[in-house]
Amino acid sequence: MPLVVVGISVVILLFLMTKLKLNGFIALLLVAVGVALVRGVGMEKIPDVLGEGVGGQIGDTLLVVGLGAMVGRVMGDAGAAQRIATTLIDTFGLRWVQVAMVVTAMLIGVTMFYEVAFVIIVPVAFTIVRVTRKNLLWVGLPMSIALSTMHSFLPPHPGPTAVAATFHASVGLTLFYGLFIAVPAGALIALVWPRLSFVRRMDPEIPGGLVTERTFTEEEMPGLGWSLSVALVPVVLIAGAAVTDMAVSGSGPALRFITFIGSAPVALMLTLLLAVWAFGPRIGRSLAEVSASCTSAAQAMAMILLVIGAGGAFKEVLVEGGISDYIKDLMSDWPISPIVLAWLIAVILRVALGSATVAVVTAAGVVQPLLESSGVHPELMVLAVSCGSIAFSHVNDPGFWMFKEYFNLSVIDAIKARTTYTTVLAVLGLGGVLAVEWTLEALHV
């Protein structure tokens, strides 16, 4: 049975990494090969499947994570990250630093992918931790939770946008309804989770090489204007492209240019060039010093990217082995509410495959025939599928490994922290969708 294979593969992976202390990259590749053999993927095809999985994942991630890490390190080595961190602390107060991280993450995360926003904000979180001596998860976990919520629940992120197209739903209306669900649910979990006893017992160190160890004086730090401007350049470019895409139709030269500079890799590359000048020659630092910061960030990212790529290989093997098709056939005739069915299919696919994108696209295909006869608002179906796709993030999810490596956690601790919060968010999301449906019915909308 395919789901048994998935379960056993996860148990073996946990054993290899927690008991045998095997490197995550190696363990993921070994388990991926084993699953491919068990699921009948031809031996001659396995290398190609692994290559497609690693290449697809790294292709989506390398430029974003690599450039983002360089921007963060250049800002950190010049004192710009400390300037932003101290300003947040001064504005909100040390007591409300978590609120500051949630507000920042939600504002940036509405239009930016999780990975992009994460690598932009995490240097500020690291700097706050270093300056205040707070627990890393106390500061960083609220940020990650808020970003996860925005990315998974709302268009213009890829999953919800793809499902909206499948259901012919209004992207604007989906975003409008989704904000009423995502903001309270994300803020609640972001502020509660770091206070749970099993999370408070975790006390990870900041990974080496991703943040400067130097503490800057007031005179040494660049001004807040330059620090914020550089940090917000990718936000403005990416958000501007997303809003333009939703509001304007056509394909003229101006729109193509906006789409080009608003793509995550190009926006981050432009930001890095600006950061190199703004926090290099402009303030008297040589290009050699700035280049050393970029090199240090790249070296620190190497293993993180390898592990993320191996997670993509594991996911690709599960898809190639027919797991998604099996689940689709199994659940297509279940006699339950279309909203609950859509959410449940997305949850099961997410658990089995790890890929939120595969989960939402497959779940949408299963429930689409039910949509017209059900009378359910298509926007609510989009949100139901999107909410389900965030559940149970674990070892077959490349995002899980990014979270684990950046927060320097063991596999078990990462499961305790991330798998639990993503699952509760999915449940709260379903409750929110059902509440909105009830409200719309009561208002006869």
C-alpha positions as CSV (number, residue, x, y, z in Angstrom):
1,M,0.0,0.0,0.0
2,P,1.5,3.3,-1.1
3,L,0.8,5.2,2.2
4,V,2.5,2.4,4.2
5,V,5.6,2.9,2.0
6,V,5.5,6.6,2.8
7,G,5.2,6.0,6.5
8,I,8.0,3.4,6.6
9,S,10.3,5.7,4.6
10,V,9.8,8.6,7.1
11,V,10.5,6.3,10.1
12,I,13.7,5.1,8.4
13,L,14.8,8.6,7.6
14,L,14.2,9.7,11.2
15,F,16.2,6.6,12.4
16,L,19.1,7.4,10.1
17,M,19.3,11.0,11.2
18,T,18.5,10.8,14.9
19,K,20.0,7.5,16.0
20,L,22.8,7.0,13.5
21,K,23.4,10.8,13.2
22,L,23.8,10.5,9.4
23,N,24.1,13.7,7.5
24,G,20.7,14.9,6.3
25,F,21.7,15.2,2.6
26,I,23.0,11.6,2.5
27,A,20.0,10.2,4.5
28,L,17.5,11.8,2.3
29,L,19.1,10.5,-0.9
30,L,19.4,7.0,0.5
31,V,15.7,6.9,1.5
32,A,14.7,8.4,-1.8
33,V,16.5,5.6,-3.7
34,G,14.9,3.0,-1.4
35,V,11.4,4.3,-2.0
36,A,12.0,4.5,-5.8
37,L,13.0,0.8,-5.8
38,V,10.0,-0.3,-3.7
39,R,7.5,1.7,-5.8
40,G,8.7,0.2,-9.0
41,V,10.6,3.1,-10.5
42,G,13.1,1.5,-12.9
43,M,16.7,1.5,-11.8
44,E,17.8,3.1,-15.0
45,K,15.3,5.9,-14.3
46,I,16.2,6.6,-10.7
47,P,19.2,8.9,-11.3
48,D,17.1,11.0,-13.6
49,V,14.3,11.3,-11.1
50,L,16.7,12.2,-8.3
51,G,18.3,14.8,-10.6
52,E,14.9,16.3,-11.6
53,G,14.0,16.5,-7.9
54,V,17.2,18.1,-6.8
55,G,17.4,20.3,-9.9
56,G,13.7,21.4,-9.6
57,Q,14.1,22.3,-5.9
58,I,17.5,23.9,-6.2
59,G,16.4,25.7,-9.3
60,D,13.6,27.3,-7.4
61,T,15.6,28.0,-4.3
62,L,19.3,28.5,-5.1
63,L,19.1,32.0,-6.5
64,V,16.6,33.2,-4.0
65,V,18.3,31.8,-0.9
66,G,21.9,32.5,-2.1
67,L,21.3,36.1,-3.1
68,G,19.1,36.7,0.0
69,A,21.8,35.3,2.2
70,M,24.4,37.6,0.6
71,V,22.2,40.7,1.0
72,G,21.7,39.8,4.6
73,R,25.4,39.3,5.3
74,V,26.4,42.5,3.5
75,M,23.9,44.4,5.6
76,G,24.9,42.6,8.8
77,D,28.6,43.2,8.3
78,A,28.0,47.0,7.7
79,G,25.7,47.3,10.8
80,A,22.5,47.9,8.7
81,A,20.8,44.8,10.1
82,Q,21.6,46.0,13.7
83,R,20.2,49.4,12.8
84,I,16.9,47.9,11.8
85,A,16.9,45.5,14.8
86,T,17.6,48.2,17.3
87,T,14.9,50.5,15.7
88,L,12.3,47.7,16.0
89,I,13.3,47.2,19.6
90,D,13.1,50.9,20.3
91,T,9.8,51.3,18.6
92,F,8.0,48.3,20.0
93,G,10.0,47.8,23.1
94,L,11.8,44.6,24.1
95,R,8.6,43.2,25.6
96,W,6.8,43.4,22.2
97,V,9.6,42.2,19.9
98,Q,7.6,39.2,18.8
99,V,4.8,41.5,17.7
100,A,7.3,43.5,15.8
101,M,8.4,40.3,14.0
102,V,4.8,39.2,13.2
103,V,3.8,42.6,11.8
104,T,7.0,42.8,9.7
105,A,6.6,39.3,8.4
106,M,2.9,39.7,7.5
107,L,3.4,43.0,5.7
108,I,6.3,41.6,3.7
109,G,4.8,38.1,3.4
110,V,1.6,39.1,1.7
111,T,3.2,39.2,-1.7
112,M,6.6,37.6,-1.2
113,F,7.3,33.9,-1.2
114,Y,8.1,32.2,2.1
115,E,11.7,31.5,1.1
116,V,12.3,35.0,-0.2
117,A,10.8,36.8,2.7
118,F,12.5,34.4,5.1
119,V,16.1,35.1,3.9
120,I,15.4,38.9,3.9
121,I,14.0,39.1,7.5
122,V,16.0,36.3,9.2
123,P,19.3,38.4,9.5
124,V,17.3,41.0,11.4
125,A,16.0,38.2,13.7
126,F,19.5,36.9,14.2
127,T,20.7,40.4,15.1
128,I,17.9,40.9,17.6
129,V,18.8,37.6,19.2
130,R,22.5,38.5,19.4
131,V,21.8,42.0,20.8
132,T,19.1,41.1,23.3
133,R,20.3,37.6,24.2
134,K,16.8,36.3,23.7
135,N,16.2,32.6,22.6
136,L,16.5,32.2,18.9
137,L,13.0,30.6,18.5
138,W,11.5,33.3,20.8
139,V,12.3,35.8,18.1
140,G,12.5,33.7,14.9
141,L,9.5,31.4,15.3
142,P,6.8,34.1,15.2
143,M,8.5,35.4,12.0
144,S,8.4,32.0,10.3
145,I,4.8,31.2,11.4
146,A,3.6,34.6,10.0
147,L,5.4,34.0,6.7
148,S,4.1,30.4,6.4
149,T,0.5,31.6,6.9
150,M,0.7,34.4,4.3
151,H,2.5,32.1,1.8
152,S,0.1,29.1,2.1
153,F,-3.3,30.9,2.5
154,L,-3.2,33.8,0.1
155,P,-2.7,34.7,-3.5
156,P,-0.6,35.9,-5.3
157,H,1.5,33.0,-3.8
158,P,1.8,30.2,-6.3
159,G,-0.4,27.5,-4.7
160,P,-3.5,29.7,-4.0
161,T,-3.1,31.4,-7.4
162,A,-3.0,28.1,-9.3
163,V,-6.1,26.8,-7.5
164,A,-7.9,30.1,-8.2
165,A,-7.3,29.6,-11.9
166,T,-8.5,26.0,-11.7
167,F,-11.7,27.0,-9.9
168,H,-12.2,30.2,-12.0
169,A,-12.2,32.1,-8.7
170,S,-11.6,35.8,-8.3
171,V,-8.0,36.3,-7.0
172,G,-9.0,39.6,-5.4
173,L,-12.0,38.2,-3.6
174,T,-9.9,35.2,-2.5
175,L,-7.3,37.5,-1.0
176,F,-10.0,39.6,0.7
177,Y,-11.7,36.6,2.3
178,G,-8.3,35.0,3.1
179,L,-7.0,38.0,5.0
180,F,-9.8,37.6,7.5
181,I,-8.6,34.1,8.1
182,A,-4.8,34.4,7.7
183,V,-4.1,37.4,9.9
184,P,-5.9,36.3,13.1
185,A,-4.9,32.7,12.7
186,G,-1.3,33.5,11.9
187,A,-0.9,36.1,14.7
188,L,-2.5,33.8,17.3
189,I,-0.2,30.8,16.5
190,A,2.9,33.1,16.1
191,L,2.4,34.5,19.6
192,V,1.3,31.3,21.3
193,W,3.8,28.8,19.9
194,P,7.1,30.2,21.4
195,R,5.4,30.1,24.8
196,L,4.7,26.4,24.8
197,S,6.8,24.4,27.2
198,F,8.2,22.0,24.6
199,V,9.3,25.0,22.4
200,R,10.8,27.0,25.3
201,R,13.0,24.0,26.2
202,M,14.8,24.4,22.8
203,D,17.7,26.8,22.9
204,P,19.5,26.6,19.5
205,E,22.5,28.7,18.6
206,I,22.6,31.0,15.5
207,P,24.2,29.0,12.6
208,G,27.8,30.1,12.0
209,G,28.5,32.3,9.0
210,L,25.1,33.8,8.5
211,V,25.4,36.8,10.7
212,T,28.3,39.0,11.9
213,E,29.5,38.6,15.5
214,R,30.4,42.2,15.7
215,T,28.4,44.7,17.8
216,F,28.4,48.2,16.3
217,T,28.4,51.5,18.0
218,E,25.8,54.1,17.2
219,E,28.3,56.0,15.1
220,E,29.4,53.0,13.1
221,M,25.9,51.9,12.0
222,P,24.5,53.3,8.7
223,G,21.4,55.5,8.8
224,L,18.0,54.0,9.2
225,G,16.9,55.4,5.8
226,W,19.6,53.6,3.9
227,S,19.2,50.4,6.0
228,L,15.4,50.2,5.5
229,S,15.5,51.3,1.8
230,V,17.9,48.5,0.8
231,A,15.9,45.9,2.9
232,L,12.6,47.1,1.2
233,V,13.8,47.2,-2.4
234,P,12.9,43.6,-3.1
235,V,9.6,44.0,-1.3
236,V,8.6,46.9,-3.4
237,L,9.8,45.3,-6.7
238,I,8.1,41.9,-6.0
239,A,4.9,43.4,-4.5
240,G,4.7,45.9,-7.3
241,A,4.9,43.2,-10.0
242,A,2.3,41.1,-8.2
243,V,-0.2,43.9,-7.8
244,T,0.4,45.0,-11.4
245,D,-0.2,41.5,-12.6
246,M,-3.5,41.3,-10.8
247,A,-4.7,44.8,-11.7
248,V,-3.6,45.2,-15.3
249,S,-4.2,42.9,-18.3
250,G,-2.0,42.8,-21.4
251,S,1.6,42.1,-22.3
252,G,3.2,45.4,-23.4
253,P,6.9,46.3,-22.9
254,A,6.3,48.2,-19.7
255,L,4.4,45.2,-18.1
256,R,7.1,42.8,-19.3
257,F,9.8,45.0,-17.7
258,I,7.8,45.2,-14.4
259,T,7.5,41.4,-14.4
260,F,11.2,41.0,-15.1
261,I,12.4,43.3,-12.3
262,G,9.7,41.9,-10.0
263,S,10.8,38.3,-10.3
264,A,12.4,37.2,-7.0
265,P,15.9,36.4,-8.4
266,V,16.2,39.7,-10.4
267,A,14.8,41.7,-7.5
268,L,17.3,40.2,-5.1
269,M,20.2,40.6,-7.6
270,L,19.4,44.3,-7.9
271,T,19.1,44.6,-4.2
272,L,22.5,43.0,-3.7
273,L,24.1,45.4,-6.2
274,L,22.6,48.3,-4.3
275,A,23.7,46.8,-1.0
276,V,27.3,46.3,-2.3
277,W,27.5,50.0,-3.1
278,A,25.4,51.4,-0.2
279,F,27.2,49.5,2.5
280,G,30.6,49.4,0.7
281,P,32.2,52.3,-1.2
282,R,29.5,54.7,-0.1
283,I,30.5,54.3,3.6
284,G,34.2,53.7,3.0
285,R,34.3,49.9,2.9
286,S,36.3,48.4,0.1
287,L,34.8,46.1,-2.5
288,A,37.1,43.4,-1.2
289,E,35.5,43.6,2.2
290,V,32.0,43.4,0.7
291,S,33.0,40.5,-1.5
292,A,34.3,38.7,1.6
293,S,30.9,39.1,3.2
294,C,29.2,37.5,0.1
295,T,31.7,34.6,0.1
296,S,31.1,33.9,3.8
297,A,27.4,33.8,3.2
298,A,27.7,31.5,0.3
299,Q,29.9,29.1,2.2
300,A,27.5,29.0,5.1
301,M,24.6,28.3,2.7
302,A,26.2,25.3,1.0
303,M,25.0,22.5,3.3
304,I,21.6,24.1,3.7
305,L,21.1,24.1,-0.1
306,L,22.3,20.5,-0.4
307,V,19.8,19.3,2.3
308,I,17.0,21.3,0.6
309,G,17.8,19.8,-2.8
310,A,17.8,16.3,-1.3
311,G,14.4,17.0,0.1
312,G,13.3,17.9,-3.4
313,A,14.6,14.5,-4.6
314,F,12.6,12.7,-1.9
315,K,9.5,14.5,-2.9
316,E,10.0,13.8,-6.7
317,V,10.4,10.1,-6.0
318,L,7.1,10.0,-4.1
319,V,5.4,11.7,-7.0
320,E,7.0,9.5,-9.6
321,G,6.0,6.4,-7.5
322,G,2.3,7.2,-8.1
323,I,1.5,8.3,-4.5
324,S,-0.6,11.3,-5.6
325,D,-2.6,9.4,-8.1
326,Y,-3.3,6.7,-5.5
327,I,-4.7,9.3,-3.1
328,K,-6.7,11.0,-5.8
329,D,-8.4,7.7,-6.8
330,L,-9.0,6.7,-3.1
331,M,-10.8,9.9,-2.1
332,S,-12.6,11.1,-5.2
333,D,-16.0,9.5,-4.2
334,W,-16.1,10.3,-0.5
335,P,-19.6,11.7,0.3
336,I,-18.6,14.7,2.5
337,S,-18.8,18.5,2.2
338,P,-16.7,19.8,-0.8
339,I,-14.9,22.2,1.4
340,V,-13.9,19.6,3.9
341,L,-13.1,17.1,1.1
342,A,-10.9,19.6,-0.6
343,W,-9.1,20.4,2.6
344,L,-8.7,16.7,3.6
345,I,-7.3,15.7,0.2
346,A,-4.8,18.6,0.3
347,V,-3.7,17.5,3.9
348,I,-3.2,13.9,2.9
349,L,-1.3,14.8,-0.2
350,R,0.8,17.2,1.8
351,V,1.7,14.5,4.4
352,A,2.5,11.9,1.7
353,L,4.4,14.1,-0.8
354,G,5.7,17.1,1.1
355,S,5.0,19.4,-1.8
356,A,2.4,22.0,-1.1
357,T,2.1,22.8,-4.8
358,V,1.5,19.2,-5.8
359,A,-1.0,18.9,-3.0
360,V,-3.1,21.9,-4.0
361,V,-3.1,21.2,-7.7
362,T,-4.1,17.5,-7.2
363,A,-6.8,18.4,-4.6
364,A,-8.2,21.0,-6.9
365,G,-8.4,18.5,-9.8
366,V,-10.3,16.0,-7.6
367,V,-13.0,18.4,-6.2
368,Q,-13.4,20.6,-9.3
369,P,-16.3,18.5,-10.7
370,L,-18.1,18.9,-7.4
371,L,-17.8,22.7,-7.4
372,E,-20.6,23.6,-9.8
373,S,-23.2,21.4,-8.3
374,S,-22.3,22.2,-4.7
375,G,-23.1,25.9,-4.8
376,V,-20.0,26.7,-2.7
377,H,-18.2,30.0,-3.5
378,P,-15.1,29.1,-5.6
379,E,-13.0,31.5,-3.5
380,L,-13.8,29.5,-0.4
381,M,-12.8,26.3,-2.2
382,V,-9.5,27.9,-3.0
383,L,-8.9,28.8,0.6
384,A,-9.9,25.3,1.8
385,V,-7.3,23.7,-0.5
386,S,-4.7,26.2,0.4
387,C,-5.2,25.8,4.1
388,G,-4.9,22.1,3.8
389,S,-1.6,22.3,2.0
390,I,0.2,23.8,5.0
391,A,-0.5,20.9,7.3
392,F,2.0,18.4,8.7
393,S,5.2,19.9,7.2
394,H,7.8,17.2,8.0
395,V,10.9,15.5,6.6
396,N,9.6,15.2,2.9
397,D,9.1,18.9,2.7
398,P,12.1,21.0,1.5
399,G,10.8,23.9,3.5
400,F,11.1,21.8,6.6
401,W,14.8,21.5,6.0
402,M,15.2,25.2,5.4
403,F,13.5,25.9,8.8
404,K,15.6,23.2,10.5
405,E,18.9,24.4,9.2
406,Y,18.4,28.2,9.7
407,F,17.3,27.7,13.2
408,N,20.0,25.1,13.9
409,L,17.5,22.4,15.2
410,S,17.7,18.7,15.5
411,V,15.2,16.8,13.3
412,I,13.0,15.9,16.3
413,D,13.0,19.5,17.6
414,A,12.1,20.8,14.1
415,I,9.2,18.3,14.0
416,K,8.1,19.5,17.4
417,A,8.2,23.1,16.4
418,R,7.3,23.3,12.7
419,T,5.1,20.2,12.1
420,T,2.9,21.2,15.0
421,Y,2.4,24.8,14.1
422,T,1.7,24.1,10.4
423,T,-0.9,21.5,11.4
424,V,-2.7,23.8,13.8
425,L,-2.7,26.5,11.2
426,A,-4.3,24.2,8.7
427,V,-7.1,23.3,11.2
428,L,-7.7,26.9,12.1
429,G,-7.7,27.7,8.4
430,L,-10.5,25.2,7.8
431,G,-12.5,26.6,10.7
432,G,-12.1,30.0,9.3
433,V,-13.2,29.0,5.8
434,L,-16.3,27.3,7.3
435,A,-17.0,30.4,9.4
436,V,-16.8,32.6,6.3
437,E,-19.1,30.2,4.4
438,W,-21.6,30.4,7.2
439,T,-21.4,34.2,7.3
440,L,-21.9,34.5,3.6
441,E,-24.9,32.2,3.7
442,A,-26.4,34.2,6.6
443,L,-26.0,37.4,4.6
444,H,-27.3,35.7,1.5
445,V,-24.2,36.7,-0.5
